[in-house]
Amino acid sequence: MSSYILFLLLGLGSGAVYAVLGLGLVLKYRSAGVVDFAHGAVAMFCAYVYIELRSNGELQFPWILIPHQVKVASSNGMAVIPSIVITLVYSAILGLLFYVLIYRPLRRAPALARVGASIGVMLALEGIAILNYSTFALSSPPILPDSPLHVAGLFVPSDRLYLAGLTILVGFTLAAVYRFTRFGLITRAAVENERGAALLGHSSSRIAAYNWVIATVLAAAAGILILPITTLNPGTYTLFIVPALGAALIGRFSSFSVTVIAGLVIGMLQSELTKLQTVWTWLPQQGLQDGLPFIFIMIAMILLARRLTPRGAITDVHNPAVGRPNRPAITAGSSAIVGIIALLLVSSEYQSAIISSAITACICFSVVVITGYVGQISLAQNALAGISAFMLSHIAQSLGIGFPFGLILAALCAVAVGLVIGLPAVRVRGVNLAVTTLATAAALDALVFNNTWFSGGYVGRHVGGPNLLGLNLAIVGAGRTYPRLAFGIFVVIMVALVGFLVARLRNGRMGRIFLAVRSNERAAASIGVDVARTKLVAFAIAAFIAGIGGGLLAYQEQNINPDAFTLWTSLTILAITYVGGVGRITGAVAAGALLASNGVVPTLLNNVFNFNQYQLVIAGVLLTLTAVANPDGMTKEMGAGMTKLRLKIVDAVRGQKPAAVGVTESPPASAPKEMVGR
């Protein structure tokens, strides 16, 4: 029994970090209405700042290519206290800049824009850290006393107890400050009614900035204090956001004390699972600790969903624009013809690029359906593609079912998982659903894709090429070059067909129902729409499309492994689709061309400079800029430009004066005044 208690106490260290990060999330949400998915990435970057100050006396900055460090001390490094102080001041400035430049302009933006911006910052910081510091794990000497303490017959490292004590102190101090002090009362007033606070002379934006700075300093402190307990690398630290979100959700993004307790409990149970894995050998031996926060988040969603309402003063003013496809059959057919001609004309390198871009566009179509058409923020679409890809291998090898039925069955397996992911959407929406799908993607990555039986581990699983009526459509063949033209044509036709079906969905009755639910769920329910069933149907359709894309990716790779379906690839899928235009089919196509791994544009740019290593940073920066400057995505502006060009060409052919686009003609003199401007 003593060993069980020991493992629980050892988990206080990581639990304290989850709790402190959760406190920062509560502060940001209470003051600015933002669930900051980049909170863990900020803690990670500040930890690198501290380590660089301690080791070589250099102050690091969050950019690449140009010099990103300045010498502030000798090469032997700085002492602990000055390094901590400088890092905390640095984090306060960083937090203020992030708020002023990114999050303040989004205070009244749609939930999707706020989620997109925070994910963009997370991806950018992750990519910057990888480029500047690599992925090698770093560690730090002890900061808090770590000598063993004798507690109830056990020897426990004292730093865990100090961390837990500091966390509890910070949590209850924040609870007291925000309940009894004038600053706390002003913050609560600004949250409840911004206009009322403004009438009393209080700027809600300034109050939110103060809270954002405090939250960022807490994130930096958590990142520093956990260094002696764990190793620092970009991926591990950034993923601390998942259990921190679990703690904040249990605290309903409002209670500091509940958030602290929940964070500590999550860390302790994760540590206890390490012990239980040695006792109960039937438990999964990989990823179980990382999957635990998913359980807490799902419990919070089930029990507290009705209480997790959005802040009343900050509401979504509009959703991203949704395109209306014209003549989808002609568009799909001409797109397929253009793609096939391109495959015939380019070299094998660019044939591979076209195939990669088309497959990525297919997966992005699922984001267009679930997020663009229905307004449900899903961060797990690429994970669903992974389910289909691995199930395709199992179906072919175990059941001997080939193309096309094997691909359909694999996509239906993704539908089953997609329906489970969509169940919380019946009760929650917006950022709360984004949190749930993020945790789902993390759990699938940790528990399913790292399971050797399911995914083959590092070796991966083999997937045979498609064969239709004796026609070999595989990407490789005996004595043939890579890739085979037949496979490229097969992919282009499949993706064009999926795009056509998505366009028909948008123009059909179900598409109108989707848009009604997206616009106003209560209004849709009042006219007889079953909102819950509509959401589940949307998740099923989007999962099937993602499953088709995952199957095509498996056919392309031939040997599929978990690296293609990590949490970061799921986030990047949303990022690039949002940049292209999440409500438009052309947005998914543009996303596939622009930022697909080894896609068309990356291949072009790789011939000039090494684009792939900057892809994560570019995706993050583009996503953040798009969320702030143009939430509808770049294809809306491109579409307006193409419309102007088309009208100019038509007018030139007819010999007429070009008409202005987007400006209504003057009404006749006899028109009633109320018609002017309609």
N, C-alpha and C positions, 0 to 999 in steps of 0.2 A: 504493500500500500504506500510506503514511503516514496518509492520511485515514481508512482503516479502523481503524488503531490509535488515532487521535485520538477517533473516536466511541466506541470501547471505553472509553477513559479518561474520557470525559465521562459515561459511564454509571455511574461509581463513586459519584457523588453520590446518585442515586436508589437504587442498589444498597445503599449504606450505610444508608439509611433502612429499606429492606426487611429488612436484616440485624438492625438494632437492634430493630425491631418484632418480628421473629421471635424474638430472644432473650427479649423480654418474654413472648411466647406460650409459649416453652419453660419459663420460670420458673413461669408460672401453671399450666401443665398438670402439671409435675413436682410442684408443692407442693399444688395444690388440685383437680386432675383436671378442670379447666375449659378448654376451647378458647374463648377469649374473642373472639367476633366483634366486640365493641365496642372492641377495642384501638386500631384506627385512628381511631375516633371520639373516643376519649379524647385521642389525639395531636392531633387537629384542634382540640378545644376548648381544650386547653392552649396551642396555637399562637395562638388568638384571645386568650387571657388575656395572653400575652406581647406581642402586637401592641398591645393596648389599653393596657398599662402603658407601652410605649415611646412611643406616640403621644399619649396624653392623661392618663396617670397614673391610670387607673381600673382597679380590680380587679373582674373579672367573676365572676358566680355562675351556676350551671347551672339557672336557672328562668326563668319568663316571667310576664307580667301585672303582678307586683309589681316594685318597683325591683330591678334585678339588677346594680348596680354601686355601688362605693363609692370615693370619691376618696382616694388614698394619696400623691399627689404633685402637683406643679404641672401646669397644663394643657399645658405644653411637653413633658411626658412624663419618663420616667426613663432613666437611662443603661443601657447594655447589661447589664453585670454584675449590678446590683441587680435588673433585670427578670428575668434568667435565674434568679437565686437565688430570688426570690419565686415565680416560676412553678414551679420544681422543688419547693419546699416545699408550694405549693398542690396540685401533682399528688400528692404523697405523702399529704396529708390526704384528697384526693378518692379516691384508690385505697383507702385504709383504710376510708373510709365505704362505698364500693361493696362491698368484701369483707364487712364486718360486717353491712350491712343486706340484701345481696342474695345473695352467693355462699356465705357460710358456712352459712346455713340450707339451702342446696342441695347440701351436700357428699355426702349420701347419697340425693339425689333422682334420678329417672330422667334418662338422658342428654337426653331431649327437653326436660325442664324446665330443665336447665342451658343447653342451646342456646337455648331460648326466652327465658330471662332475659337472656342476653348480646345476643341480637338486639333485645330490647326496649330495653335500654340504648342500643344503637347507634341505633335509630330515634328514641328520645327526644332524644339529644344532637344528632342530625342536625336534627331539627325545631326544637329550641331555637336552634341556631346559625343556621338560616335565618330564624327570626323576629327574633332579636336583632341579627344582623349582615348579613342579606340574602345573596344569592348572588353579589354582586360580588366579583371576584377582588382579593385584597390581596397586597402584597409587602412585603419588609422589607429594609433596608440590609444590607450584608455583615456577618456576625458573625465568621467566620474570614477570615484573609488570602486575598485572591482575585487577587493579581497573577499574571500568567502566568509559568509556569516552563518553562524550556527542557529538555525531556526527549527524548533520542534524536532530536534534530532537529525536535521538535514543541513548540509553545507550548500548554501545558495550564494551565487555571485551577487555581491552587494549592488552592483550597478543596475541590475534589473529592479531591485526594490527602490533605489533612488529614482529611476526613471518613472516607475509607477507612482511614487509619491509626488514627484514634480508634476506629472500629468494630472493627478487628482487635484493638486493645489491650483494649477492653471484653470482647470475646468470649473471648479467651484468659485474661483476668483472672477472668471468671466460671467458666471451666472449671477454673482452678487453685483458686479459692476453694471450689467445690463438690466438689472431689476431695480436697483436702488439709486444709482447715480444719475445726474442730470444728462450726461452723455448717453447713457443707456436709454433713458426715457425719450430723448430726442430721436435716437435711432429707431426705437419702437414706433414713435409717432410718424416718422418719415416712411416707415414700412407700411403702416396701416393706411396713411393718407398723405401722399406727397403734396397735393395742393394745400391741404390744411397746414402742413408743416411749413410750406412756403409762405402762407399768409402770416405765420408767426415769425417770419424772418429767418427760417432755417433752410439751408440748401441741402436737398436730399442727395444731390450729386457729391457735394463736399463730404457729407456724412458717410456716404458709401465709399468714398476714397479713403477716409480714415480707417474704416473697417477693413477695406481691402489690404491696406498696408499692414495692419495688425495680423491679418490672416496669413499674409505672405511671410512675415517674420516668424510666425508659428511654424509654417512649413519649413523654413530654413533651419530653425532650431531642431525640429524633428529629424531632418536630414543629417544634421551634424551629430546629434546625440546617438543615433542608431549606428554610426560608422564603426565603433569598436565591436559591435555585436554581429554585424553582417558585413558582407563585402559590397563595395560600390561598383555597379555597372549600370549603364543607361536603362536596360530593360527591366531589371529587378526593381529599381527605385521607382520608375514610372508606374509600374503595376501596383505599387502600394495604394494607388487611388481606388482600386476595387474594394479591398476590405474597409478602407476609410469611408467610401460611399455607403457600404453596408452599415457602418456605425452611425453615420449621419442620417441615413434613412430610418433606422430604428429610433433615433432621436427626433424624427419628423422634421429635420432641418430647422429645429427651433430650440430644443432642450440641450444645454451644454452638459448637464450632469448625466443624462441618459446616454448621450453620445460617448462620454468618457467610459462609462461602465460597459457599453456595448463594444467599444474598441478593445478594452482590456480582455473582455470575455472571448472575443474572436481570436486574439493572439494566444491566449491560454489554451483554447481548444485546438488551435493549429498545432501547438507544441505537444499537447496530449495525444494527438493523432500519431505523432512520430513514435510515441511509446506503444500505442495500440497496434500499429503496423507490425511491430515485432512480436506481439502477443497473438493477435488475430491475423494470421498470415493470409486469410482469404480477402482481406482488405486490399484495394489497389495500392501498389507500392510506389506509384509515381503520380504526382499531381493532386493527391487527395487534399493536401493542405491548401493549395491554391484554389481548389474547387469549393472549399468550405464557405467563403464569403457569399458565393452564389446562393447557398441554402439560406443564409441570414437575409439576403436581399429579397428572396422569394417569400420568406415568412413575413418580412416587413410589408411587402406589397399586398399579401393576402389579408393581413390583420389591420394594416393602417392605411390602405389605399384611399378610403373615403376621407381620411384626415389629411392626406398629402395634397392639399389643394394649392393652386398657384397663388402667388401674391396678388391681391386684388388691385393694387395701384399700378402694376406693370402688366399690361396685357398685350397679346399679339394683335398688331394692327392689320396685318395681312399675311397671307401665305405666299410662297414663291409662285410666280406665274406658271401656268400650265399651258402648254402648247396644244393646238387642235390640228391634228394631222389632216392634210388635204390629199385626197386620192392616194391612200396608203398602199394600194395594190401596185399602182404605177411607180410610186416612190421605192417600194421594196424591190420590185423587179429591176428598175433601173440601177438601184444601189448594188444589187447582186451582179448585174452585168458589168458595172464599173469595177467592182472588186475582182471579178474574173479576168477582165482585160488587164488590170494592174498586175495580177499574178502572172499573166502570160508575158508581160513586158519587162518585169524587174528581175534582178538577180535573186539567187537563193537566200541571201541575207535578208533582203527586203520582203521576200515571200514569207519568211518566218515572222518578220515584223508585222505584216498584214494579218497573219493568222493570230498572233498574240493579241493584237489590238481588237480583232473581231471577237475573240473569246472573252476578253475583258469587258467589251461593250455588252455582250450577252449577260454577264453577271450584273453589270450596271443597270440593265433593263429592269432587274428585280427591284433595285433601289428606286427607280422612277415610279414603279407601280406602288410600292408600299409607302414611300416617303413623299414622292411628288404628287401622286393621285389621291392618296388617302390621308397623308399628313402624319403617319406613324413613324417616328424616328427609330429605325432599326440599325444597330451596329453589328449585326450578326449575319449579314447576307453572305459574306465570303465563307463564314463557317458552315453555312448550309451547303454551299458549293463543295466544301470539303467532305461533308457527309456523303453527298452523292458520288464524289470521285472515288472514295474508298469503297463504298458499297458497290460501285460498278465493278471493281476488281473482285470483290467477294462473290457477287452474282455470277460473274463469268467463270470464275474458278470453281466455285462450289456447286452451282446449279447448271453450269454449261450454257447459259443463255447469252447470246450475242446481240449484236445490233440488229434492229433498233429497240427490241423489247428490253434488253438489258439496260439501255440508257433510260428508257421510260420508267422501269422499276426503280432504278437508282434515284431518279428525280422524285418519284413518289415517296421514297424513304426520306428525302429531304423535306417533302411536304409534311410527313408525320412529325418530324422535329420542328418544322416551322409552325405547325398548329400549337405545339406545346409552348413555343416561344411567344406565340400570339395570345395565349390565354390571359396573361396579365393586361393586355391591351383592352380587355373587356372592362377593366376597373380603373386603369390609369392611362395617362397619355403624356405627351410632351417630354420633358426632361426626365420624369420618373420612368417612363417607358425606355428612354435612352439608357438610363442606368441599368435597368433590368436586362436589356439586350447586350449591353457591354459585359455585364457579369456572366451572361450566358455564353458569349463568345470566349471569355476567359476560361470558363469551366470546360467548354468543349475542347479548347486548346490544351488545358492541363490534364483532363481526365480521359478524353476520348482519343484525341489525335496523338497523344503521347503513349497510348496503350499499344504495346508491341503487337498484340494479337490483332487489333483492329487496323492499325496503320503500317505495321512492319517496322516501326521505330525509325532509326536513322537509315536503315537499308531501304525502307519504303516497300511498296507493293507494285507488282507488275500489272499493267493493263494492256491487253491485246488490242490491236487496231480494229476499227469497224469494217465489217464485210457485209455488203448488201447484194443478195441474189447472185453470189459468186463474184461480185465486183470488189476487188481489194481497194479499200479506201484508207488504208493505214498510212501514217506519215512517213514510214520507211518501208523499203522492200528490197529484195535481193537484187544487187547490182544497180540500184537506183540512187539518185542523188537525194539529199535531204534539203528541204522537205519535198515529198512527192506532190506534184501538181494536183492529183486527184484529191488528196486530203485537203489542200487549200480550197479547192472549189467546193468540196463538201462542207467545210466550215463556213464559208461565205454564204452559201445557200441556206444553211441551218440558221445562222444568225439573222439573215434577211427575213426568214420565215418568222422567227421569234419577234423581230421588230414589227413585222406586219400584224401579228396577233396582238401585240401591245397597243398598236395604233387602233386596231378594231375595237379593242377593249375600251380605249379612251373615248371613242366616238359612239359606243353602244350604250345600252340602257344601264349596264353595270358600271360603266365609267361615270355616267351621270350620278348614279347612287354614291360612288366613291367620292366624287367631288362634293356632293351634298353633305356627306359625313365629315369630310375634311373642313368644310366651311363652318358648319354649326351642327353638332351632334343632336342637340335638343330639337332644333328646328327639323332636322331630318327625321327624328323619331316621331315628331308631331304629325308628319304626313304619312306615317305608316312604315317607315324604313326600320328594319331590325338592325340596329347599330352594331350590336355584339356579333351577330352572324356576318354582317358585312365586313367587319374587321377581320374575322377569322378567314373568310373567303379571300380577302386581300392577302393575308399572310400566306395562305395556301398557294395562291397563284404566284406570288413573288418567290416563294420557296421552290416551286416547280421550275420557274425560269432560272433561278440561281443553280438549281440542280442540273439543268441542261448545260449551263455554262461550266459547272464543275466537271461534268462528264466529258465535255469537249476538251477541257484542260487536261484531263487524265489521258485522253486519246493522244493529245499533243505531246505530253511529257513521257508517256509510255511507262515510266517508273515514277509513281506519285509518292511524295513524302510529306510529312507534316509541315515542313518549312513553307510550303505554298499557302498555308491556311492559318497562319498565326494571327493573334489579335491585331497586330500592326497592319497586316494586309486587309483585315476586315475594316479597320478604321480608314485605311487609304482608299478603299473602294468607295466609302461614303464621301471622302474628301474630294476625289477626282470627279465623282458624279455631281456633287454640289457645285464644284467649280464650272463644270460644263453646262449645268442647268438641270437641276434635279426634277423639274416638272416637264422636261422635254425629251423626246427620243433622241433628238440631235445632241442633247447634252450627254447622254450615255455614249453615243458614237464618238463625240469629241473627247470624252474622258478616256475611252479606249485608245484613241490615236495619240493623245498627248502624253499620258503618264502610265500606260500599261508597261509592265516590265518587259523590256526588249521589244516594245511596240514601235510604231512607225516613227514618231517624233524622237523618242529616245535613241533609236538606231541612227537617225540622221545626225543627232547631236553628238553621239558617241564617236562619230567619225571626225569631230572637231575637238571635243574634249571629253573627259570621262564623266558622262552625265549620270550614270547609274548611282554613283556614290553620293550624288547630291539630290537624288530623287525624293527622299523623305523630307529634306529641308524644303525643296521646291513645292512639294505637295502641301506641306504645312503652311508656308507663306502664302501660296495662292489661295488656299482655303480661307485663311484669316482675312486676307484682303477682299476676297469675294464676299464673305459674310458682312464685312463692314461697309464696303463701297457699293456692292451690287448683289443683293441677296438672290436675285433671279438667275444669276449665272451669266456666263459670257455669251451663250448661244442666243439669248434674247437680243442682245445688242447686234450680234452677227446677223440674226434674222431680220432685224430692222434695216440693217445695211443692205442685205440682199434684196429686200423689198424695194428700197429706194433705187437700187441698180436696175432691177427688173422693170420698174415703172419707167425709168429713164430710157431704157432700151425700147420698150413698147412705144413710148411717145415719140422717140426719134424715128422709128419705123413708120409711124402714122403721120409724121410731119407736124406734130402738135407741140405746144409749149409744155415742158415738163411740169407736172403738178407737184405741189408740196405734199410730202407724206406726213401724216399725223396731224394736219391742220384742216379743220372743217371749212367747207366753202361758205361764203357769205350767203345768208338766206335772202330770198327775194324781198323786194320792198314791201310786198303785201303780207309777208309772214307775220303772224302775231309775235309780240315781244317775248312771250314765254317760250317760244320755240328757238330763240336765238341761243346758240351755244350747245344745243342738244346734239 
